[in-house]
């Protein structure tokens, strides 16, 4: 197994849910962590570099990457987790939610990778991990734009792997099914805290554990794409 101890990790969308769980787990395993989120929370992690960062603005993520280099001396693991969602019939989708999903999930990912990749290429043990979704593999009803944005993430990472694996950067896509977090909750987004199906969903820590699994594999191989479903979910329907 590879080790996380002493490696430098940057996690986007790190103030709640999967991102926060991943950051805390990395820190507990001895990583030096940089956290990007709109809230700028350090999640109580001693020594963390935490900044408010909107991944839709390339300058903000570039500045955080530069600060990560200055603080920790490099970057070994980049977890692109920042994402938004809204569910419902396509014609009922608010235009601002459409724009937000494309801007955060697609452009935000591209800006994040573009900013962090030069440092990953300098690392002796680099991992790029994207938290996508099973929606980017099977396109469920009521998630047309969200699925489009996640298909874009999956396709981007599949292509990027061809480009990078010979240069020592492992590209891993984690595609979870339903996870009980704050995701897609709020007016017009399709989820609410009282939804009955939430109890059967996975927890953020379970996805964080999958991220750790990917980045701690022996450097002789890479985890390209991991689909993770709750036991309540039909397989790829």
Residue, then its C-alpha position, 0 to 999 in steps of 0.5 A: x500500500x501507498x501511504x498518506x502520511x506526509x503527503x499534501x492533499x487539496x480537497x475542494x468542497x471541503x466544508x461539508x459532506x464528502x469533502x469534509x469527511x475526506x479532509x478529516x480522514x486524510x488529516x487523521x492519516x497524517x496528510x497535510x491538507x488544504x481545504x477549499x470551500x465557499x465557507x472557508x472552514x478548517x473543519x477543526x483540522x490542526x495545521x490545515x490551510x483553509x480558504x473560501x474558494x469558489x471553483x467557478x473563478x479560476x483565479x481563486x483556485x489558482x491562488x489557493x494552489x499557489x498558497x498550498x505550494x508556499x505552505x506545504x512545498x507541493x501537492x500530491x493529492x487533489x480531490x475535486x469534490x465541489x459540486x451542486x445538484x438540482x433534481x426534477x423535470x428538465x422544463x421545470x428546472x430553474x435557469x440559475x440551477x442549470x447554469x450553476x451545475x454546468x459552471x460548478x460541476x464542469x467548469x469548476x472541475x476543469x479550472x481545479x485540475x488546470x490549477x493543480x496539475x502542474x504541481x501533481x506532475x512534479x510529485x513522485x506519487x500523484x493522485x487526482x480524484x474526482x467525486x462524480x456520481x452514478x448519474x454520470x454513468x446511467x442518467x436517471x430520470x429527473x436529473x438531466x442537467x446534473x447527469x450531463x454535468x457528471x457525464x462530462x466529469x467521467x469523460x474528462x477523467x477517462x480521457x485525462x487518464x490516457x494523457x497522464x498515467x505514463x507521467x505518474x499521475x493516477x486519475x480516479x473517478x469515484x461515482x457514488x449513488x445516493x449519499x445522505x448529505x446537504x447536497x441538493x437540499x433547498x428550494x427548487x433543488x428536489x431534496x429536503x431533510x425529511x425525505x424518506x429515502x435518505x435513511x437508506x443512503x450511504x454516509x459521507x464517510x463511506x465515500x471518503x473511505x473509498x477515496x482513501x482506498x484509491x490513493x493508497x493502492x500500490x503505485x503499480x496500478x490505479x483505480x480508474x472508476x469506482x461505482x459505489x451504491x447503497x444496498x437499497x439501490x438497484x444495480x445500474x438501472 
